């Protein structure tokens, strides 16, 4: 493995001190009255020798590393994978690199990775928080570290956040099912205290009420976070089999639950939409490309990511900015799964 080029190596090649090289590479040549010809020589040598700055070491000196920490539930999930991709693209445009981490909604892991990112002196953080992270997040906000919560937030925490209108998105989903004549609408959601899922459940309940439909507790199935997909499929197959005669539609509150639910329907021989109408909160390539296509409440992933980076960079570069609270609308994409 080739030795990593250091500032001392560039200094030796240029015939100047390491301090001079450091000043030039930090953009302070004119301020420190270093000649343009010498600055240009150092810059060209750095490029020729493929010098790569150590952002973390630089951060210890300057307090800025040009890095952003991103924490999501699961980077392999369709929603979070696409979100991370756009965050990385937008951060790169503004001169920042991104370090990705998945919390897997696990208490120990979620708190540990947040503390790890803080120890690495990130300039800011974009976090899809678990309920376990609240003490660490309160500390981040108290210390005025640039932070943006994404997808969900804590109402009592005065933080920046970017999310979608989960309540009205779910309400619209139920309205759509009811408008097509579905009267017994089951709900499949996650068993969690996370705000976004609570809001989606509340939207479902309001949708039933507005359409004169009766809420039945037996029509709600909650699946714990972190279950393997095949365990989800088995559990949902048991639920659907038990409720077979009692529902004509199912609303899934996340795309991963929707995928597991479709596999359970297939295993049971329940055809969509002939025997059951299906709508899902959030899209997935399988919903778009499969037959039948699945109707979804689509989240504006690209807009969410762009807004989060925009708000974070503004907070990094302009201290004292007020907290931004951004709630974006969902959009229904009608396909063939609702009869």
C-alpha positions as CSV (number, residue, x, y, z in Angstrom):
1,X,0.0,0.0,0.0
2,X,1.4,3.4,-1.0
3,X,2.3,5.8,1.8
4,X,-0.3,8.5,2.4
5,X,1.1,11.9,1.3
6,X,1.5,14.3,4.2
7,X,1.9,18.1,4.4
8,X,5.6,17.5,5.3
9,X,6.0,15.6,2.0
10,X,4.6,18.5,0.0
11,X,6.7,21.0,2.0
12,X,9.9,19.0,1.2
13,X,9.0,18.9,-2.5
14,X,8.3,22.6,-2.6
15,X,11.3,23.6,-0.5
16,X,9.1,25.5,2.1
17,X,8.0,24.9,5.6
18,X,5.1,22.7,6.6
19,X,3.4,25.7,8.1
20,X,3.5,27.5,4.7
21,X,1.9,24.4,3.0
22,X,-0.8,24.3,5.7
23,X,-1.6,28.0,5.3
24,X,-1.9,27.6,1.5
25,X,-4.1,24.5,1.6
26,X,-6.4,26.1,4.2
27,X,-7.0,29.0,1.8
28,X,-5.1,31.6,3.8
29,X,-2.2,32.4,1.5
30,X,-3.3,36.0,0.7
31,X,-4.1,36.7,4.3
32,X,-0.7,35.5,5.4
33,X,1.0,37.4,2.6
34,X,2.3,34.3,0.8
35,X,3.1,35.0,-2.9
36,X,0.7,33.9,-5.6
37,X,3.4,32.0,-7.4
38,X,4.4,30.1,-4.2
39,X,0.7,29.3,-3.4
40,X,0.2,28.0,-7.0
41,X,3.3,25.9,-6.7
42,X,2.1,24.3,-3.5
43,X,-1.4,23.7,-4.8
44,X,-0.1,22.0,-8.0
45,X,2.3,19.8,-6.0
46,X,-0.6,18.8,-3.7
47,X,-2.7,17.8,-6.7
48,X,0.2,16.0,-8.4
49,X,1.1,14.1,-5.3
50,X,-2.6,13.2,-4.7
51,X,-2.7,14.7,-1.2
52,X,-5.9,14.0,0.7
53,X,-6.5,16.1,3.8
54,X,-7.5,14.5,7.1
55,X,-10.8,16.2,7.8
56,X,-11.0,14.9,11.3
57,X,-7.5,16.1,12.2
58,X,-8.2,19.4,10.6
59,X,-11.4,19.6,12.6
60,X,-9.5,19.4,15.8
61,X,-7.5,22.5,14.7
62,X,-10.3,24.5,13.0
63,X,-13.5,23.2,14.5
64,X,-14.8,22.3,11.1
65,X,-14.5,18.9,9.3
66,X,-16.9,19.4,6.3
67,X,-18.6,16.1,7.3
68,X,-22.2,15.3,8.1
69,X,-23.4,12.4,10.1
70,X,-26.6,10.6,8.9
71,X,-28.5,8.2,11.1
72,X,-31.5,6.2,9.7
73,X,-33.3,3.1,10.8
74,X,-32.1,0.8,8.0
75,X,-30.0,2.0,5.0
76,X,-31.3,-1.0,3.0
77,X,-34.9,0.1,3.3
78,X,-36.3,1.6,0.1
79,X,-37.3,4.9,1.8
80,X,-34.1,5.4,3.7
81,X,-31.8,4.1,1.0
82,X,-33.2,6.7,-1.5
83,X,-33.2,9.4,1.2
84,X,-29.5,8.7,2.0
85,X,-28.6,8.9,-1.7
86,X,-30.1,12.3,-2.1
87,X,-28.6,13.6,1.2
88,X,-25.2,12.5,-0.1
89,X,-25.7,14.2,-3.5
90,X,-27.0,17.5,-2.0
91,X,-24.3,17.6,0.7
92,X,-21.6,17.0,-1.9
93,X,-22.9,20.0,-3.9
94,X,-22.3,22.1,-0.8
95,X,-18.8,20.7,0.0
96,X,-19.7,18.2,2.6
97,X,-19.2,14.4,2.8
98,X,-21.6,12.2,4.6
99,X,-21.0,9.3,7.1
100,X,-23.9,6.9,7.1
101,X,-25.1,4.7,10.0
102,X,-28.2,2.5,10.6
103,X,-29.7,2.4,14.0
104,X,-31.9,-0.7,13.3
105,X,-34.2,1.0,15.9
106,X,-32.1,-0.7,18.6
107,X,-31.7,1.2,21.8
108,X,-28.0,0.3,22.5
109,X,-26.9,0.7,18.9
110,X,-28.8,3.9,18.2
111,X,-27.4,5.7,21.2
112,X,-23.9,4.3,20.6
113,X,-23.7,5.4,17.0
114,X,-24.9,8.9,17.8
115,X,-22.2,9.2,20.5
116,X,-19.7,7.8,18.0
117,X,-20.5,10.5,15.4
118,X,-20.4,13.2,18.0
119,X,-16.9,12.0,19.0
120,X,-15.8,12.2,15.4
121,X,-16.5,16.0,15.4
122,X,-19.1,16.1,12.6
123,X,-20.1,19.6,11.6
124,X,-23.8,18.5,11.8
125,X,-26.3,15.7,12.0
126,X,-29.3,14.5,10.1
127,X,-31.1,11.9,12.2
128,X,-34.2,9.8,11.8
129,X,-34.4,9.4,15.6
130,X,-35.5,6.5,17.7
131,X,-37.4,7.1,20.9
132,X,-34.2,5.9,22.8
133,X,-32.1,8.8,21.4
134,X,-34.0,11.6,23.2
135,X,-31.4,12.2,26.0
136,X,-28.6,12.5,23.5
137,X,-30.6,14.7,21.2
138,X,-31.5,17.0,24.1
139,X,-27.8,17.4,24.8
140,X,-27.0,18.1,21.1
141,X,-29.7,20.8,21.0
142,X,-28.6,22.3,24.4
143,X,-25.0,22.4,23.1
144,X,-26.3,24.1,19.9
145,X,-24.8,21.5,17.6
146,X,-26.4,21.7,14.1
147,X,-29.0,19.0,14.0
148,X,-31.9,18.2,11.7
149,X,-34.4,15.5,12.5
150,X,-35.9,13.8,9.5
151,X,-39.0,11.6,9.0
152,X,-40.0,12.0,12.7
153,X,-39.4,14.4,15.6
154,X,-40.1,15.0,19.2
155,X,-42.9,17.7,19.8
156,X,-41.3,18.9,23.0
157,X,-37.8,19.2,21.6
158,X,-37.0,22.6,19.9
159,X,-35.1,21.1,17.0
160,X,-35.1,21.5,13.2
161,X,-37.1,18.8,11.5
162,X,-38.3,17.8,8.1
163,X,-41.2,15.3,7.9
164,X,-44.4,14.6,5.9
165,X,-48.0,15.1,6.9
166,X,-48.5,11.6,8.2
167,X,-51.9,12.2,9.6
168,X,-53.5,13.6,6.5
169,X,-51.7,11.2,4.3
170,X,-53.3,8.3,6.2
171,X,-56.6,10.0,6.3
172,X,-56.5,10.4,2.5
173,X,-55.6,6.7,2.1
174,X,-58.7,5.6,4.1
175,X,-60.9,8.1,2.2
176,X,-59.7,6.6,-1.1
177,X,-60.5,3.1,0.0
178,X,-63.9,4.1,1.3
179,X,-64.7,6.0,-1.9
180,X,-64.3,2.8,-3.8
181,X,-66.9,1.0,-1.6
182,X,-64.5,-0.7,0.9
183,X,-66.2,-0.8,4.3
184,X,-64.0,-3.0,6.4
185,X,-60.5,-1.6,6.3
186,X,-57.8,-3.4,8.3
187,X,-54.6,-1.7,9.4
188,X,-51.1,-3.2,9.5
189,X,-48.6,-1.0,11.3
190,X,-45.5,-1.2,13.5
191,X,-45.7,-1.7,17.3
192,X,-43.8,1.5,18.2
193,X,-43.9,4.8,20.1
194,X,-42.4,6.6,17.1
195,X,-44.4,9.8,16.3
196,X,-44.8,9.2,12.6
197,X,-46.5,5.8,13.1
198,X,-48.7,7.2,15.8
199,X,-49.8,10.0,13.4
200,X,-50.5,7.4,10.7
201,X,-52.7,5.4,13.1
202,X,-54.5,8.6,14.1
203,X,-55.1,9.4,10.5
204,X,-56.6,5.9,9.9
205,X,-58.9,6.3,12.9
206,X,-60.1,9.7,11.7
207,X,-60.6,8.3,8.2
208,X,-62.9,5.6,9.6
209,X,-64.8,8.1,11.6
210,X,-65.3,10.6,8.7
211,X,-66.6,7.8,6.5
212,X,-69.0,6.4,9.0
213,X,-67.0,3.2,9.4
214,X,-66.7,1.3,12.7
215,X,-63.3,0.8,14.3
216,X,-62.6,-2.7,15.4
217,X,-59.5,-3.5,17.5
218,X,-59.3,-6.9,16.0
219,X,-58.8,-5.3,12.5
220,X,-55.5,-3.8,13.6
221,X,-52.2,-5.8,13.5
222,X,-49.0,-4.4,15.0
223,X,-45.7,-5.9,14.0
224,X,-42.6,-5.2,16.1
225,X,-39.7,-3.3,14.5
226,X,-36.7,-5.5,13.6
227,X,-38.6,-8.7,12.9
228,X,-37.1,-10.7,9.9
229,X,-39.2,-10.5,6.8
230,X,-40.2,-14.1,6.9
231,X,-41.4,-13.8,10.5
232,X,-43.5,-10.8,9.4
233,X,-45.0,-12.8,6.5
234,X,-45.9,-15.7,8.8
235,X,-47.5,-13.4,11.4
236,X,-49.4,-11.5,8.8
237,X,-50.6,-14.7,7.1
238,X,-52.0,-15.8,10.4
239,X,-53.7,-12.5,10.9
240,X,-55.2,-12.4,7.4
241,X,-56.4,-16.0,7.6
242,X,-58.1,-15.3,10.9
243,X,-59.8,-12.1,9.6
244,X,-60.5,-13.5,6.1
245,X,-64.2,-12.9,6.2
246,X,-64.0,-9.6,8.1
247,X,-62.1,-7.3,5.8
248,X,-62.2,-6.1,2.3
249,X,-59.2,-3.7,2.3
250,X,-55.8,-3.3,4.1
251,X,-53.9,-0.2,4.7
252,X,-50.1,-0.8,5.4
253,X,-48.4,2.1,7.2
254,X,-44.9,1.4,5.7
255,X,-43.5,-0.1,2.5
256,X,-41.6,-3.0,4.2
257,X,-44.9,-4.1,5.9
258,X,-46.6,-3.8,2.5
259,X,-44.1,-6.1,0.9
260,X,-44.5,-8.7,3.7
261,X,-48.2,-8.4,3.4
262,X,-48.3,-9.1,-0.3
263,X,-46.2,-12.2,0.2
264,X,-48.6,-13.3,2.9
265,X,-51.6,-12.8,0.5
266,X,-49.8,-14.8,-2.2
267,X,-49.2,-17.7,0.3
268,X,-52.9,-17.7,1.3
269,X,-54.2,-17.5,-2.3
270,X,-55.8,-14.1,-1.6
271,X,-55.8,-12.1,-4.8
272,X,-55.4,-8.4,-5.0
273,X,-57.6,-6.5,-5.8
274,X,-60.3,-9.2,-6.5
275,X,-60.6,-10.3,-2.9
276,X,-58.9,-7.4,-1.1
277,X,-58.0,-3.8,-1.9
278,X,-54.5,-2.7,-0.8
279,X,-53.0,0.7,-0.2
280,X,-49.6,1.5,1.3
281,X,-47.9,4.5,3.0
282,X,-44.7,5.0,0.9
283,X,-43.7,3.6,-2.4
284,X,-41.4,0.8,-3.4
285,X,-40.1,-0.5,-6.8
286,X,-42.0,-3.7,-6.2
287,X,-45.3,-1.7,-6.0
288,X,-44.5,0.2,-9.2
289,X,-43.3,-2.8,-11.3
290,X,-45.3,-5.7,-9.9
291,X,-48.7,-6.9,-11.1
292,X,-51.0,-5.5,-10.0
293,X,-49.4,-2.2,-9.2
294,X,-50.0,-1.1,-5.6
295,X,-51.7,2.2,-4.8
296,X,-49.5,4.3,-2.5
297,X,-49.3,7.5,-0.5
298,X,-46.0,8.6,-1.9
299,X,-43.5,10.6,0.3
300,X,-41.5,13.3,-1.4
301,X,-38.2,11.7,-0.6
302,X,-36.0,13.9,-2.7
303,X,-37.6,17.1,-1.4
304,X,-37.3,15.9,2.2
305,X,-33.5,15.2,1.8
306,X,-32.8,18.5,0.0
307,X,-34.6,20.5,2.6
308,X,-32.8,18.6,5.4
309,X,-29.4,19.4,3.9
310,X,-30.4,23.0,3.2
311,X,-31.5,23.6,6.8
312,X,-28.5,21.9,8.3
313,X,-25.9,23.7,6.2
314,X,-27.6,27.0,6.9
315,X,-27.3,26.2,10.6
316,X,-23.7,25.1,10.3
317,X,-22.7,28.3,8.4
318,X,-25.0,30.8,10.1
319,X,-25.0,30.4,13.8
320,X,-28.1,31.6,15.7
321,X,-30.6,30.6,13.1
322,X,-34.1,29.8,14.4
323,X,-35.3,26.2,14.2
324,X,-37.1,25.2,11.0
325,X,-40.2,23.0,11.1
326,X,-41.0,21.7,7.6
327,X,-44.0,19.4,7.0
328,X,-44.4,18.3,3.4
329,X,-47.6,16.8,1.8
330,X,-47.9,13.2,0.6
331,X,-49.3,12.4,-2.8
332,X,-51.6,9.5,-3.8
333,X,-50.4,7.4,-6.7
334,X,-53.3,5.3,-8.0
335,X,-52.5,1.9,-9.4
336,X,-54.5,-1.3,-9.8
337,X,-54.6,-2.6,-6.2
338,X,-57.8,-0.8,-5.1
339,X,-61.1,-1.9,-6.6
